[in-house]
Amino acid sequence: MFIYLLMDAYFPKIEDIRKAAETIRQVADITPLMQSIRYSKAYDANILLKREDLHRVRSYKIRGAFNKISSLSKKETMNGVVCASAGNHAQGVAFACNHLGIKGTIYMPSVTPKQKVEQTKLFGGDWVTVVLEGDTFDDSSDAAKKFCAAEKKTYIHPFDDPKIIEGQATVGLEILEQTKQPIDYVFVAVGGGGLASGLCAVFKSLSPQTKIIGVEPEGAPSMKTSIEKGVNIELEHIDKFIDGAAVKRVGNLTFNICKEYLYDMVTVPEGKVCQTILDLYNRDAIVVEPAGALTITVLDDYKEEIKGKNVVCIVSGSNNDITRTAEIKERALLYGKLKHYFIIRFPQRPGALKEFVVDILGPTDDITHFEYSKKSSRENAPAVVGIELKNPEDLAPLVKRMKENNFFGDYINDKPDLFQYLI
């Protein structure tokens, strides 16, 4: 209980954040605060994007990692450091280890995109060893802490550490130095809560009228759930797709700050985030990772509140693996109700497939997935068919034609267990 009270008392001081800004200056460039003409027009507001995706390590995580490692004693640096990360913190730690000449061991979940693993090795060079272990950040973190204790090394926490929080808080200092306009809203992605906590500290001290809104993936609402329950809890299951913001449990330090100083804590669906990623790439030539798109995705939910206001969205990172593009598109289509999967019962006679294509599909419907195996002993054989529509309204008439012609077997979009198994 005594330890918890000490942690509960921590709140970043502006003087410590300013020191952090001086420390990281040698490795972290000031990132642009850019107006988005498209989003400003869409929401009738002044939408500014803080481009943290433009760091050398392509995320804001270099700030906290370098600030923390730079603060270590000579003995600690000699022993080396250990961290666990879904990717971006790993790259920040790797870069810092290489720059400062400190040995580091980095644990990453086995599901981490290959691009992030390779980049971590690149930034760390000969100073860093990467270990892939566990399915989530929390699994990797447990393994890293055990190794750290056994080898008497220093653990570099990705978010629940004062020096990390103070390093991430320098984002807020930059925002206030980059614009003379009063900032009404700041939207920030929340994984463990380090960046959100740092921003709360800066704006509470220097711009208290600014509302800080945290955004999590719908499938990993660890901060939102903890704030609602009034205690920092661990989620049993999470969706790991938005890997940069998917943790089962946020930090104790960050929870205590965020529950007091965030104006709001919300979630957005993963599929909607995927559509934002595609829009940013296709219409703005901006490449972001899923976590980096959270703050823009949520703007729809605040379109009335932010009208006529100055709004900052933190674009937190761009470490996206190109091999994930197909899944990103698939999730976006599913969310937009444009991709639908069925079990179709085909009569086992010549011409059945042609009949389905000619008489059942609409003029703009497209088959994108087809799995069929002929069964010689049955009248009908099931096929799993994926159909992409031009408009969501085309679904009802499509299903109607399937049923009238005895092709309909089942609709599996809304059956998650069956969907996961078949698709």
Order of alpha helices (4+ residues) and beta strands (2+ residues): alpha-alpha-beta-alpha-beta-alpha-alpha-beta-alpha-beta-alpha-beta-alpha-beta-alpha-beta-alpha-beta-alpha-alpha-beta-alpha-alpha-beta-alpha-beta-alpha-beta-beta-alpha-beta-alpha
